[in-house]
């Protein structure tokens, strides 16, 4: 049976779920970015990626939250892994832009069966560089990396994107979210975001979930099993459940379960 959420997603290529998580978890997610920034001052917060997060007990707690996984299960079924996490946290006044792109162009997945949850840890608005997308482009062909242009100007997150001549943004939608809201979007939909020139942080977390039957074609890349069972037909690697160490990890609500 198709849910209302699935129907809207299929029609538009994206859907917004308001108040998907509570204010406290959104606050902790934002705090996690600031905690990471203190420990990794050499890495821009738009680029806090999977390798930094996959061994962190807070991230395991967050990505396996039943409220998020219940949303994802409507699209992927009961056996679910989170194969890649990425904070795109834009600091005030100099947060980087993201060029127009399709997520699936960058992902080593076979088949391209994946659901992205974009969690707003802070308010995300036009002023601080919210996501922008082109509804209907989820029906487009997925471009290869060879068909995209490199833009290594130090001012954008991916350093590549779709050539501007291929973009008609006359029907662009700005996904303005409150802290705790999530958007769900298709790996083929064309989207971008502007720089953050405001005085407020814009902190978003992208969580890329797959059914365990999807193969991750990247060596030494552990996913996080969040529900159900691994698929016996492929060789995906899974991270072990990490133990909390106060000398290494950020404290968080419910940390006792990770000791």
Order of alpha helices (4+ residues) and beta strands (2+ residues): alpha-beta-alpha-alpha-alpha-alpha-beta-beta-beta-beta-beta-beta-beta-beta-beta-beta-beta-beta-beta
